[in-house]
């Protein structure tokens, strides 16, 4: 499982606040093409995110895991769940 955490590190206080968390779970495929289940957790703090309540979920299938950088997988997962679209 890949865990993506977004943290805010305060330059003033040094405090670290976790803002978001995503789990990317390998659910099959081959060494060259993998399938993933994606979960974005609800909350804007470590305590809330630690409750593991799924806010959005999606899948990425047939991903060229050995050819593409992991950031491309994260971007594809976010797009698939509707993130990155302009808000009306």
HELIX and SHEET records of a PDB file:
HELIX    1   1 UNK A   46  UNK A   49  1                                   4    
HELIX    2   2 UNK A   70  UNK A   80  1                                  11    
SHEET    1   A 4 UNK A   2  UNK A   9  0                                        
SHEET    2   A 4 UNK A  16  UNK A  29 -1                                        
SHEET    3   A 4 UNK A  33  UNK A  41 -1                                        
SHEET    4   A 4 UNK A  54  UNK A  64 -1                                        
END                                                                             
